[in-house]
Amino acid sequence: MRAQIQAAIGQLSMAIYTQLAGAHIATRDEHQSVDSDRLRQLAKDALASARAYFEGIGVITQGDAQ
């Protein structure tokens, strides 16, 4: 069960990150390079958001699935 929850969190996190990273890249000026630090932060934020979602629906509690 834990592995399935971890997989679901990973899938949701990746979906969120894909949307955020795509928007970040699409809104930059054509002469700007991609900000790797910003992309890393977006990945962390996406993972936190996915965990918060599963906490919100009661599948995990805070601190689970870390």
N, C-alpha and C positions, 0 to 999 in steps of 0.2 A: 504494500500500500504506500509506504514512504517513497519508494522508487517512482511510483506512478505520479505522486504529488510533485516530486522533484522534477520529473519530466514535464509535467503540465506547467509548472512555474517557469521552467526553462523555455518552453515553447511560447508562453505568453510574453515573457521578457524579450525574447528575440523578435516577436511581432511588434512590440512596442518600440524597441530599439530601431528596427528597420524603418518605421514611420518617422521617428525622431531624427535619425541620421539622414534619411532622404530629404527631409525638410531642411535640415541644417545645410546640407550640400547644395540643395536647389536655391537657397536664398543667399548664398555668398556671391560676391562679385567675381566675375570671370577671371580677374587677375589675382584673386586671393587664393592662397593655398588652403587645403583642408586642415583644420585645427585638430590635430590628433588628441590633444588634451581634452578638448571639448567633446570629442567622440567618446573618449574613455568615461568622462563624467556622465554622458548620456546613457552609456551602457549600465553604469552603476545605478542611475536614476530609474532606468527601465526595470532592473532587477528588483529594486526596492518597491516599485509600483506593482509589479507582479505579485510579490509577497504580500503587499498590503491588500491587494484584491482578494487573495485567498484567505487572508485573515478576516477581511470584511464579510465574506460569505460563510465564515465559520469552519472552513476546512482545516485550517491550521490555527495555532495560537501564536502570539508574539514570541519570537525566539525559535520556533519550530522551523524545520526545513532550511537550516542555515548552512 
